Amino acid sequence: MSGSEDRRLILALDVYERERALEIAECTADYLWAVKVNWPLIIGSGLEIITELKQVTGLPIIADLKLADIPNTNRLIASKVFEAGADYIIAHGFVGSDSVDAVMGLGKTIIVVEMSHPGAKEFIQPATDKLIELANELEPFGVIAPATRPERVSYIRSKLKPGIKILTPGVGAQGGRAGDVLKAGADYIIVGRSIYASENPRKSARMLYAETLGV
Ligand code: O7E
């Protein structure tokens, strides 16, 4: 294990309970680039969990709220979440550039251009080219692309402006493999159940971290 600059693993901390979340984050932090907080943890533990996770891990926190509202509502939500200490927010792009822009005006933003589940083929994948165009225009920190489809990650990388990061959920429980998706052009892998639901989260995080080295 070394400095955070070579870390490409993001923990998707999708548990409800505050104590469990803090315990898992603390014991895996050495192998992570960031911790991603989604609705289950915010509903279960409150927004203050963002501040606590930052204190316990010292890592960046990604608030995965998949914001998809009108600009004013996106702004109202994002401002409270950044205030709580989130370093990045994930927003949907399909609601349009004004809605995404409202979030980007407040802090670092990650736009969804394609999702990892089978249903993503129905509506999101047909819009991916336009969502990539939106990202190229707005230049967010990064985009979300599916680790379950490395060929789509290669495609997205080929169309995306250099410098915009690609973050890929779907490794492990959803069937994606770290090496394949990193080789396809992903910058980071996002992993939830394969770490937090394993018998030994620290060991699982260490093994995934090792897989990301040297790809
Ligand atoms: O399958 P797991 O348990 O490894 O968890 C994956 C996490 O990534 C989980 O928090 C899920 O909500 C999220 N995710 C996907 O699985 N697929 C996507 O397409 C997008 C995300 C995600 O991170 O959303 C960002 C918009």
Boltz pocket constraint, residues with backbone or C-beta under 6 A from the ligand:
constraints:
  - pocket:
      binder: B
      contacts: [[A, 12], [A, 13], [A, 14], [A, 38], [A, 64], [A, 66], [A, 90], [A, 112], [A, 114], [A, 115], [A, 116], [A, 117], [A, 144], [A, 145], [A, 146], [A, 169], [A, 170], [A, 171], [A, 172], [A, 173], [A, 174], [A, 190], [A, 191], [A, 192], [A, 193], [A, 194]]
      max_distance: 6.0
